Amino acid sequence: MKSVRIGYARVSTDKQDLTAQREALIELGVEPDRIYTDHGLSGRQRARPGLDQALAAVRAGDTFVVTKLDRLARSVPDAREIATSLQERSVRLALGQAIYDPTDPMGKMFFNILATFAEFESDIIRLRTREGMAVARAKGKLRGKKPKLSEKQAKELRRLYDTTEYSISDLAELFSVSRPTVYRTLQRHDRAK
């Protein structure tokens, strides 16, 4: 049976593009129809449909290809778990041009260093995000999501609800919002009293 190269690409946000990773995987010998992707999912999130499909597609003797280790995992335990799972199934792991060899002490050390850096980078990004949000909150620039209905609309919604002639579904349809929005608006109005 012929061995195949299965590729995996991932970006963390919907605004990012997978084109560069796809092209790199093709240059690494992966056929375009053998590239599995996840769009808008963090590497820390283990439940990723594209990754699950890619891992299910590889067979003994195949090579699982990622452009960089941080595209595969953002934590050391997760990276090790995936690499061990592939090894147990006799699937090679290629990180860019390099084939990871878990039996080679230098290769194993290099893999662990890369995984540690991927996890460190992820931790730094989260820390900076939290710091930025704290600064914005302190300056009053981070207030949460803006209500869907204006204050005048919210008062009218409350007035109509209090007549008991309108159900939540009626109000949702009348104001072109969802039922949860109606409930939130009523709760906000109750708290404001």
C-alpha positions, 0 to 999 in steps of 0.5 A, spaced: 500 500 500 502 506 498 504 511 503 501 518 503 502 525 506 496 528 510 496 535 511 493 539 517 493 547 517 489 551 522 488 559 524 486 561 530 481 567 528 476 567 522 480 573 520 486 569 518 487 566 512 489 559 511 492 560 504 500 560 506 499 554 510 496 550 504 501 552 499 507 550 504 503 543 505 503 542 498 510 544 497 511 539 502 508 534 498 501 534 500 496 533 495 491 539 496 485 534 497 489 531 503 489 537 507 485 538 513 483 545 516 480 548 522 478 555 521 477 560 527 479 555 533 485 555 538 490 550 538 489 549 545 482 547 544 483 539 543 476 538 540 477 540 532 474 537 527 479 538 521 484 535 526 480 529 528 478 528 520 486 528 519 488 524 524 482 519 522 485 519 515 492 517 516 494 510 516 500 506 518 506 508 514 503 515 512 506 521 514 502 527 518 504 534 516 504 540 519 508 547 517 509 548 524 508 545 531 504 551 533 499 549 528 498 542 531 498 544 538 499 550 543 500 545 549 506 541 551 501 535 553 497 536 547 503 535 542 506 529 546 499 526 546 498 527 538 505 525 537 505 519 541 498 517 538 501 517 531 507 513 533 503 508 536 499 507 529 506 507 525 505 514 522 511 519 521 510 526 524 513 531 519 514 538 522 515 542 516 521 539 512 523 535 518 521 528 520 520 527 528 523 521 530 521 519 537 527 514 538 532 519 537 534 523 543 536 529 540 529 529 536 525 528 542 529 534 545 527 538 539 520 536 539 519 538 546 523 545 546 518 547 540 512 544 544 514 548 550 515 555 545 508 554 542 505 553 549 509 559 552 507 563 546 500 562 547 500 564 554 504 570 552 498 572 547 493 570 553 496 575 558 497 581 553 490 580 551 487 580 559 492 586 560 489 590 554 482 588 556 484 591 563 486 597 561 480 598 556 476 597 562 479 601 566 479 607 561 471 605 560 472 603 553 470 596 554 463 595 556 461 589 553 456 588 547 451 594 546 444 592 547 440 590 540 434 595 542 435 602 544 432 605 551 426 608 547 425 601 544 426 597 551 421 601 554 416 600 549 417 593 549 416 593 557 410 597 556 407 592 551 409 586 555 406 589 562 399 589 558 399 581 558 397 582 551 403 580 547 407 573 548 415 573 548 415 570 541 410 576 539 415 581 542 421 578 539 417 578 532 415 585 533 422 588 535 425 583 530 430 580 535 430 573 538 427 571 544 433 571 549 434 578 547 427 580 549 428 576 556 435 580 557 431 587 555 426 585 560 431 583 565 435 589 564 429 594 565 427 590 571 434 592 574 434 599 572 428 600 576 
